[in-house]
Amino acid sequence: MNSTSSTGPTSSTGSTGPLRIAVVGAGGIGGYFGGRLALAGHDVAFVARGAHLEALRRDGLAVKSVAGDFTVPSARATDDTAEIGEVDYVLLCVKTWQLAAVIDALPPLLGTGTAVVTLQNGVEAPAEVARAIGRDAVLPGTAKIIAHLDGPGRVRHLGGPGLLAFAEWDNRPTGRVARLQAALDAADGVTAVVSEDIWAELWAKFLFVVPPGGLGAVTDVPFGLLRTRPGTRQLLVAAMTEIRQVAQAMDVELPDDVVPTSMAFLDQQPAAGTTSLHRDLVAGLPSELEALTGAVVRIGERTGTATPVNSVLYEVLRLREEASRSTS
Ligand SMILES: NC(=O)c1ccc[n+]([C@@H]2O[C@H](COP(=O)([O-])OP(=O)(O)OC[C@H]3O[C@@H](n4cnc5c(N)ncnc54)[C@H](OP(=O)(O)O)[C@@H]3O)[C@@H](O)[C@H]2O)c1
């Protein structure tokens, strides 16, 4: 067990033996990063369910990756966290709407100093987890990758840097953060960044993903068209600007040029690209709408910040989501 508490001594080297890691949710990001850590020799246990769990147990994990295909033939997988016991790190890799159920299953994994890394898109997952297990146990984080489950036991990594950024809640350097960074950096196909300001990192990603997600879902067109037509481009800029103002109201300092920088980054993405929010909503699947566009509106209301563009997108999409739920 990792005996260094979140308030414990700081290691600048992050030197480490094999780490005990539970990956809760073995889909796109859990399968990829957990698989890479297992391949690097860490003691990784996957929490999965259904046909995916059966395939992991029977055949192991197979990852097709732009950074090199690999398999973890004897992946340890279970649907019961009590079978895993205490670990050094938990990578929380479920979708935002699935968090509540897995939070309830966390206690058997937690010992003194266990760090639970939240990797959901959005800005609210760390607080949701911290309400249950305390802030000291949470490392807010974010994943930069494009990966998805490609059938039971199979993960597909299509692109993105394969990067995890994380930090302690208050950004202070600790041994457990340094050890996780060292373990990830030593794994093939992974980059780890310890953020100087993890909240700014989370909000910058939020600002980048939410507007193309919401507007993409409403219009059902990909990035190429959204960013080219003057009208939709203006809406993207307006929606990003609202998120910047909400961040400011939350005392999160984003760079002055965060909106043009995010638009420039969007301009570099494949023209046919879409977000998972867009794809899930259009397919009538459960989506992260509440944690993304919904959160902008909610936090905007709480802080007295106007979010007219995001509010329209949210109301239209909420209606659509409710309609598809009632017909499914
Ligand atoms: N994928 C990406 O490229 C990417 C990039 C950056 C950020 N993110 C963020 O990362 C988070 C995870 O996304 P993802 O794409 O990796 O999701 P995903 O592919 O749907 O993976 C989530 C996995 O967790 C499983 N799961 C959920 N609840 C469970 C439970 N109670 N017990 C066992 N397994 C459970 C799901 O199983 P079921 O299918 O049975 O529900 C699924 O296999 C999201 O917040 C997303 O926005 C994703």
The ligand as a Gaussian input file, in Angstrom:
#p B3LYP/6-31G(d) Opt

LIG

0 1
 N      -13.063000       8.198000     -25.045000
 C      -12.324000       9.290000     -25.194000
 O      -11.621000       9.432000     -26.199000
 C      -12.303000      10.340000     -24.122000
 C      -11.372000      11.373000     -24.199000
 C      -11.322000      12.335000     -23.198000
 C      -12.204000      12.263000     -22.139000
 N      -13.124000      11.257000     -22.093000
 C      -14.036000      11.224000     -20.951000
 O      -13.745000      10.063000     -20.199000
 C      -14.927000       9.549000     -19.599000
 C      -15.088000       8.097000     -19.999000
 O      -15.316000       8.068000     -21.399000
 P      -15.122000       6.754000     -22.275000
 O      -15.280000       7.172000     -23.685000
 O      -13.888000       6.014000     -21.885000
 O      -16.431000       5.926000     -21.825000
 P      -16.814000       4.440000     -22.234000
 O      -16.030000       3.972000     -23.412000
 O      -18.293000       4.384000     -22.278000
 O      -16.278000       3.599000     -20.989000
 C      -16.919000       3.564000     -19.753000
 C      -16.905000       2.098000     -19.336000
 O      -17.278000       2.027000     -17.969000
 C      -18.193000       0.953000     -17.840000
 N      -19.000000       1.099000     -16.652000
 C      -19.869000       2.096000     -16.346000
 N      -20.412000       1.892000     -15.149000
 C      -19.887000       0.732000     -14.685000
 C      -20.087000      -0.025000     -13.503000
 N      -20.930000       0.376000     -12.553000
 N      -19.395000      -1.168000     -13.351000
 C      -18.546000      -1.581000     -14.305000
 N      -18.304000      -0.917000     -15.458000
 C      -18.987000       0.232000     -15.630000
 C      -19.021000       1.036000     -19.106000
 O      -19.743000      -0.150000     -19.278000
 P      -21.189000      -0.114000     -19.998000
 O      -20.906000       0.047000     -21.455000
 O      -21.773000      -1.433000     -19.618000
 O      -21.946000       1.058000     -19.443000
 C      -17.915000       1.245000     -20.126000
 O      -17.297000       0.047000     -20.494000
 C      -16.066000      10.460000     -20.074000
 O      -16.347000      11.437000     -19.110000
 C      -15.507000      11.101000     -21.320000
 O      -16.073000      12.378000     -21.585000
 C      -13.194000      10.288000     -23.054000

